[in-house]
Amino acid sequence: MTSDAQILARPAATGDGADPRRWLTLIILLLAAFMNLLDVSIVNIAIPSIQRDLNASYADVQWALARLHARLRPGPDHRRQAR
C-alpha cells in the first residue's frame, strides 16, 4: 500500500528536465481538437442540404448528428463493457 509520504513526495529528478516530446504531444492534441471542431462545424452548416437531399425531418437529422458527435468525443467507449 502507498503511504501518504510517498504520495506527497516530490517526483525524483530525471536529469535534464521534462520530456522534450511533450510539445509534440501538445501540438498533436490541439490539431486533433481543431479538426474535430472543424468537422462538427461543417456538418452543422450542411444540415439544410442534408435535410433536402435525404428528405429527412429535422428530428432525423438531429438524431444522426447527435450520434456522430457522440462518436467523435474523446473518452471510453461505454458500449463495450466487461461482462
C-alpha positions in Angstrom: 0.0 0.0 0.0 1.2 3.5 -0.7 1.9 5.8 2.2 1.0 9.5 2.5 4.7 10.3 2.4 5.1 8.6 -0.9 2.1 10.3 -2.4 3.1 13.8 -1.3 6.8 13.4 -2.1 8.2 15.4 -4.9 9.0 13.4 -8.0 12.5 12.2 -8.5 14.7 14.3 -10.7 15.0 12.8 -14.2 18.2 14.6 -15.2 17.6 17.1 -18.0 14.1 18.1 -17.1 10.8 17.2 -18.8 10.4 15.1 -21.8 11.0 17.2 -25.0 8.3 15.2 -26.8 5.7 16.9 -24.6 5.4 19.8 -27.1 4.9 17.4 -30.0 2.2 15.7 -28.0 0.5 19.0 -27.2 0.6 20.1 -30.8 -0.9 16.8 -32.0 -3.7 17.0 -29.4 -4.5 20.6 -30.3 -4.6 19.7 -34.0 -6.9 16.8 -33.3 -9.3 19.0 -31.3 -9.3 21.6 -34.1 -10.1 19.0 -36.7 -12.9 17.7 -34.6 -14.3 21.3 -34.2 -13.9 21.9 -38.0 -15.7 18.6 -38.8 -18.6 19.4 -36.5 -18.9 22.9 -37.8 -19.0 21.8 -41.5 -21.7 19.2 -40.7 -23.8 21.7 -38.8 -23.6 24.2 -41.7 -24.7 21.4 -44.1 -27.8 20.5 -42.2 -30.3 22.2 -44.6 -28.7 20.4 -47.6 -28.7 17.1 -45.7 -32.4 17.5 -44.9 -33.3 18.4 -48.5 -31.2 15.7 -50.2 -32.3 12.9 -47.9 -35.9 14.1 -47.4 -35.4 13.9 -43.7 -37.1 15.7 -40.9 -35.2 17.9 -38.5 -35.6 15.3 -35.8 -34.0 12.6 -38.0 -31.0 14.8 -38.8 -30.7 15.9 -35.2 -30.6 12.3 -34.1 -27.9 11.3 -36.7 -25.8 14.3 -35.8 -26.0 13.6 -32.1 -24.8 10.1 -32.8 -21.9 11.4 -34.9 -20.9 13.9 -32.2 -21.1 11.2 -29.6 -18.7 9.0 -31.6 -16.2 11.9 -32.1 -15.9 12.7 -28.4 -12.9 11.5 -26.6 -13.3 9.0 -23.8 -14.1 5.4 -23.2 -16.5 3.5 -25.3 -19.3 2.7 -22.9 -20.9 0.2 -25.3 -18.1 -2.3 -24.7 -18.4 -3.0 -21.1 -16.8 -6.0 -19.4 -19.2 -8.8 -18.6 
